[in-house]
């Protein structure tokens, strides 16, 4: 496995994480979420109290403006977020969680903590720190490569 592709390994791990989340709850509201919706709710919950706009979501998740707009529109229709006008700039819409999404987030957060506990079993604190550094470096590398295309 020494020569295994890192990209294939990350893709496989991503699929396993996705399946873990899909199988770890039977809550009806959580079931209505797509994977991306859940991650966006998590991001908004972790940044609650800060002004978050669509551009912040585009940048954090490295998704296109059209994708973000579509996803956020559907989330708003489902009652998971509100997009509120900003007095200083009519073009901006601040994105906030609803009570419905806060309740769903509590369930998801419990599942996420359990998944991370499982993923990191047997890792030292130093290894976890190094892993995070490696992942961030990989994201920077791919981001730079995309800019140079």
N, C-alpha and C positions, 0 to 999 in steps of 0.2 A: 504493500500500500504506500510505500515510500514515494513513489513517483505518481501517486494519484493527483488528479487535478483539484486544486484548491477550489476553483469555481464550481466544479461538480459537487464537491463536498459541501460547500456552502448552500448550493441549491437543494441538495438532498436534506440537509439539516433544516432549511427553511420549510420544506414540505412536511417534515416530521413535526416541526413546531406548529404549523398550521393545523395539522390533523389533531395534535394534542389539544389545541384550543377548541376545535370543533367538537371533540368528543368529551370535553371536560365539563360541559354544562348542559342542562336541559331547560334553562330559563327561556320562556317564549320571547322576551324582548331581546335577549342576547342572540337567540336564533335568527332574528330578523336582520341582524347586522352582517355586513360583508366583512371580510378580513380587514380591508382598508378602513372601514367605518370604525371598527374597534380600535385600531391603532390611532386614528385621528382623535377619537374620544379620549384615549389615554394621554395623548399629547396635550389636548386642551385641559384636561384635568390636572396634569402636572404643572401647567402654566396658568391655572385659574388665578385671577386677580391681575394678570398682565393683559394688555391689549394685544390680541392675536387677530391677524388678518389673513386673507387667502394667500397672500404672498409668503407669509411665514410658513404656512402649510406646504406650499409648493417647494420652498427652499429646504425645509426640514426633511420632507419625504422624497425630494428630488423628482417631483412629478410635474408634468406640463400644466400650464394655466388652464387649458380646456379640460383636462382630466380633473383637476382640482375643482373647477367650477361645476362640472357634472356631479361629482361625488358629493360636494357640499350641498348642491341643490336637492339631491335625493335624500340626504341626511336631514335637511330642513323639512322636506315633505313628510318624512317618517317621524318628525317631532324630536329628533336627537339634538339639533342645534337651532339657534336663532342667529340670523345675520342682521345686526343692528346698524343703522346709519350713524355716522360720526359727524358731529356739528362742524368740525374744522375742515372737512373735505367730504362733500356729498358722494364722491365716487367710492370712498372706502366703506366697507362693511365689517364691523367688528364681529367676530365669531364667538359665541358663548354657548355653554352647555345648558341644557334644560334639566329639570328635576328628573325626567325620565332617563336621560343619559347618565346623570350622576348615580342613579340607582344601578344601572347596568354596569357602570364603571366599577362599583364596589365588588360586584361578582367577578368581573374580568380581572381586577387587581389581585384578588385572592388566587385565581387560576394562574396568573402571571408569576406571582411569587412562588407558587408550588412548582411551576415549570422551570424557573430559574434555579430553584433549589435542586431539582433533579439534574438539570444541565451541568451545574457546577459542582456536583458531588465529587469529592476527591481532589478538587483543585485547591491550591493554597491561595492566600490573599495576593501574593506576588504574581502567581500565574493568572489570576483573574485580572489584575491590573495590566499585565503584559498582553493578555488577550484583547482587552479593550483598546490598548494602544495599537495593536496590530490591525484590528478592525477599522479603527479611525484612519490609520495610515492607508489601508486599502481603499477606503472611501475617498480619501484625498487623491490617491493615485488615479482612480477611475474618473473622478471629477475633472482632474487636470487633463487627462487623455481626451475626455469629451470636449473640453474647451478648445483643444488643439485640432479637433477634427475639421 
